[in-house]
Amino acid sequence: MKIYTKTGDKGTTALFGGTRVPKYHIRIDSYGTVDELNSNIGLIRSQDIDPRSKEILVHIQDRLFTLGAMLATDPEKAKLKSGKDRLNIPKIKEEDVTRLETEMDMMNEALPPVTHFVLPGGHPTVSYCHISRCVCRRAERLATLLHHEEPIDELALKYLNRLSDYLFVLARKLTHDLQAEEIKWIPEKL
């Protein structure tokens, strides 16, 4: 199988289902940003972190491929109930959101309460978490815009929202594990 197809040389790409759209289409921007997020999470997973976090990150990467497939699917073809044109793609489930919440609750048990915003940084691994959190927020904004134009499964939006929270808590956990300094943001007085 060749990687290059030459079908996108004129600035269009195909959704699952075959519909061609411009490469600047909000749907392409949405799943492209989810792909960028997945790559950044791979960077976190490649660091020297605990096995449990690595295991959860692998699961998240799998879910992000599923989310990308949901976003890359022609909405008209996804609506078909039967027939050869119907697309069967995996979906994000409520259990995926719950798993992120459970993991956050477990991590938070060992951390001091959050009383202020936290300045990103303190250790490269922690910074990768914050970068991923920001990319996740961008993916959520783009998916929300897409949802406004062409409704998508709302669980996709919920998952991205919860994932950005998870990445923030993971950054705090890794700050603790790596004995890095967590600097609170305290606004300067006027």
Secondary structure, 3 states (H helix, E strand, C coil): CCCCCCCCCCCEEECECCCEEECCCHHHHHHHHHHHHHHHHHHHHCCCCCHHHHHHHHHHHHHHHHHHHHHCECHHHHHCCCCCCCCCCCCCCHHHHHHHHHHHHHHHCCCCCCCCEECCCCCHHHHHHHHHHHHHHHHHHHHHHHHHHCCCCHHHHHHHHHHHHHHHHHHHHHHHHCCCCCCEECCCCC
